[in-house]
Structure formats: C-alpha cells, structure tokens
Amino acid sequence: MIDVLIYGTFGGIIGARAYYVIFQWDYYKLNPSEIFEIWNGGLAIYGGIIGGLIAAFITCKIEKLNFLNLLDLVGMSLLIGQGIGRWGNYANQEAFGTFTNGNYGMMSEKVAAYISRNPGKYGLEGISDIPGFIEQKNLYVHPTFFYEFVWCMLGFLVLYVILKKFRKFSGQLFLCYGIWYGTGRAIFEGLRTDSLYIGNTDIRVSQVLSLAIVTVCAIVLVAKLIKVHKNPRGIEGVDYFPEDAGKLISEIKAEKDTAERCIEAVKLLLADEVDEAMNRFNRKVTQE
C-alpha cells in the first residue's frame, strides 16, 4: 500500500501538469521552459486523478493488490482531499465564478484585479475603473471553491452510508464517487471563468469529461448491481486478487499442515529424548 501511495502521488502530479499543459498548448508551445514550473500554478484535478490511477493500477498489478477495492478507498479519500484542497483556492483567491445576483459571494483586491484583466468574461467591457465600479455596485462573484468543498463533504457522507449499508461489490464506491463528483463539477464548472476549453470552442473540457464520467459510471453501476443481485458474492480484501483467493487458501492450508507435522515430529523427538534421559537417570540411581 505504501508503494501505491508513493507512485500514485508522483503519477498524480505528472498527470495534473500534463493535462493542464495539453489544453493550454497554444501558450506553452511558445514558452516550453515554463512547462515544468508547477510552482507558478497550472495543475488540473482530473489530470491528477487520471495520472494517479494509472500509476496505482500498474503498482497493483506488480504488487498483486486488488485494484477495484483500492479504488473504493481512493474514491472516499479523494472527496476529503479535494474538499480540503479547495480551501487552497481560497487562500490564492482563485477558482471563483461569475457575478452573483445578490449580496453574497466573495470579492477581494486580487479578484477585482483578475476581473479588470478579463472584463469580457464579466460583461464589463468599456468600463475604465473596474475595481471602483465593483465597489460602487457592491458586486460579488460565486465562491465556486466553497460550493465544491460542501459538495465533496456531503459526498463523503453519502459514500460512507453506502459503504456501511449498501456496498455490494468491489469498485462500487468509486463508481458512486464518479457520479457524485462528476455531477457537481459539471454544475460548478459552468459558473467559473478560468476553465480550460477544447481548442477555440466554448466547450469546457471539465464539463464534457464530468458528464462522460457520470454517464459511464452510472451505466456500469446499474449493470453491476443487476449482476450482483442475480449472482450474489462476497467482497474480497485489498491484499489479493479474487482469482488468486482459492490458490492462496490452498497454500495457507498446506503450510499449516506442514507446520503441524513438524510440531508433531518435534514432540516425538523430545519425548524420546526425555525417555532416554529418564532411563539413564534410573540406571545410574540403581547402580549407586
């Protein structure tokens, strides 16, 4: 499990950066030296998940771990990690959305500066003093980071209930994670103004990917639940593959039988030694 954590972390970082660079290639092909400057920002969560899962899958195959059960652990953990991680967006004053329609939301000098650099995304073209206009109109933007934080925390509770009451097969929790997170991300992404887009279109990458994940996970989940309902079976542990379970049990039984025979042999040997020692002792006593 430690190997999965280590390699999954490296895979996640590489995947997160690669995903971002690919969809910002028009910029990075002109500035290739900045591709590896992750400290300047530019990590995409979906890329991180994809990269981490690929690394974890390879490690599980090598270490003979049950990948599907590992996915169930990952699904719940990701919701906690992604939820807490969104507060990093707040610390950096990023990942916010369009203007709200009321006296709620977030606003700061950094947010106002971003809006000033991108007036077209907020319908403020032609306004010279955007920070002053924002203050005068008492405008706020959607704190999409907070929406996602709440969504992830609620999702963790939902998955926990499924784990305790309704888990029927390995991989079920991860499928539920895909449906839950994908649904929320598709909604919240529509409010953001810093999305990655497909080429020169207005199609947001994360929305398309989120909807695809929701659709695929929902189909697989329903199909698996129907299959399990017709043919119920137990859920294996993380530490071995299901197809190796019978072989593993046989090996354990064989080792147990061998150990028992060895113990019996040692007992007989010790008994013979004790009898011989007692005989020598009795003969010595008799001679004296």
Residue pairs with C-beta under 8 A, 6 or more apart in sequence:
1 65
1 238
3 59
3 63
4 56
4 59
4 60
4 63
4 65
4 70
7 55
7 56
7 58
7 59
8 52
8 53
8 55
8 56
8 59
9 52
10 55
11 51
11 52
11 53
11 54
11 55
11 56
12 48
12 49
12 51
12 52
12 55
13 38
13 43
13 48
13 51
14 51
15 47
15 48
15 49
15 50
15 51
15 52
15 54
16 43
16 44
16 45
16 47
16 48
16 51
17 35
17 36
17 38
17 42
17 43
17 47
18 47
18 51
19 44
19 46
19 47
19 48
19 50
19 51
20 42
20 43
20 44
20 47
20 196
21 28
21 35
21 42
23 44
23 196
23 197
23 198
23 205
24 42
24 196
28 34
28 35
34 40
41 92
41 94
44 196
44 206
45 82
46 206
46 209
49 78
52 74
53 71
53 74
56 67
56 70
56 74
57 67
59 65
60 66
60 67
60 70
61 67
64 240
64 241
64 244
65 238
65 239
65 240
65 241
66 170
66 236
66 237
66 238
66 239
66 240
66 241
66 242
68 170
68 171
68 174
69 170
69 171
69 235
69 236
69 237
69 238
70 238
71 170
71 171
71 173
71 174
72 163
72 167
72 170
72 171
72 172
72 173
72 174
73 238
74 174
75 159
75 173
75 174
75 176
75 177
75 178
76 156
76 159
76 160
76 163
76 173
76 177
78 177
78 181
79 152
79 153
79 155
79 156
79 159
79 177
79 180
79 181
80 152
80 153
80 156
82 148
82 152
82 181
83 148
83 149
83 150
83 151
83 152
83 153
83 156
84 149
86 95
86 145
86 146
86 148
86 149
86 152
87 145
87 149
89 95
89 96
89 145
90 106
90 143
90 145
90 146
93 108
93 110
93 111
94 145
94 194
95 144
95 145
95 192
95 194
96 106
96 111
96 141
96 142
96 143
96 144
96 145
96 192
96 193
97 141
97 142
97 143
97 144
97 188
97 191
97 192
97 193
98 121
98 122
98 141
98 142
98 191
98 192
98 193
99 105
99 122
99 139
99 140
99 141
99 142
100 140
100 141
100 142
102 140
103 138
103 140
104 140
105 140
105 141
105 142
105 143
106 140
106 141
106 142
106 143
106 146
107 134
107 139
107 140
107 141
109 131
111 141
112 130
112 131
112 134
113 131
115 121
115 122
115 124
115 130
115 134
115 141
116 130
116 131
118 193
119 125
119 126
119 127
119 130
121 193
122 193
124 130
124 133
127 133
133 139
142 191
142 192
144 188
144 191
144 192
147 184
147 188
147 191
148 184
148 185
148 188
151 180
151 181
151 184
151 188
152 181
152 184
155 177
155 180
155 181
155 184
158 176
158 180
159 173
159 176
159 177
159 180
162 172
162 173
162 176
163 173
167 173
167 235
168 224
168 225
168 228
168 229
168 232
168 235
169 224
169 225
169 228
169 233
169 235
170 235
170 236
170 242
171 224
172 221
172 224
172 225
175 217
175 218
175 220
175 221
175 224
176 217
176 221
178 213
178 214
178 216
178 217
179 213
179 214
179 217
179 218
179 221
181 210
181 213
182 209
182 210
182 211
182 213
182 214
182 217
183 210
183 214
185 206
185 207
185 210
186 206
186 207
186 210
186 211
186 214
189 195
189 204
189 206
189 207
189 210
190 204
190 207
195 204
195 205
195 206
195 207
196 204
196 205
196 206
197 203
197 204
197 205
198 204
198 205
198 208
236 242
236 245
240 248
